[in-house]
Amino acid sequence: MRVTETVSAGKAKLGRDDALRLAREASKLVVSRGRKVTVFDMKREPPGDDELLRHLLGPTGNLRAPTVRCGKTLLVGFDEHSYRAYLTR
């Protein structure tokens, strides 16, 4: 994997509009919250903005961390299995 950009979460707060833009640019969205992983096919069945924001934003109203864009896949939150599956391709 080649890292093309690193953004410090402490310096760059990505809010509602940024989160939606990132999600809409992806073909697949993988969101991890605790032990639950939700996968959205953003090309075939994209969810509405309200549903996306429920998954993407944390309690502060900013994009949840960590967030990784790997090709056309956006990983939000941390799940070891998901990271292994998508980052080792």
Residue, then its C-alpha position, 0 to 999 in steps of 0.5 A: m500500500r502506498v500512502t499518498e496523504t496523511v492528515s492529522a485528526g487534531k488539525a483537520k476537522l472534517g465535518r458533515d459536508d466533508a464526510l458526505r463528499l468522501a463517502r460519495e466518492a467511494s465505491k464501497l464504504v466500510v464502517s466499524r462501530g465497536r464489533k459491528v461492521t456495516v458495508f455500503d455499496m455506494k454504486r448500486e445501493p447508496p444510502g441517503d445522507d441521513e443514514l450515511l451521517r449516522h454512520l460517519l459522524g462521531p459525537t462531536g459532529n466530525l468524521r469518525a477516526p480513523t478513516v482510511r481511503c484505500g483506492k475506491t474503498l473508504l474505511v471508517g472506524f477500526d476493525e482489525h478484520s476489515y483492515r486486514a481484508y482491504l489493506t492487504r490486497 
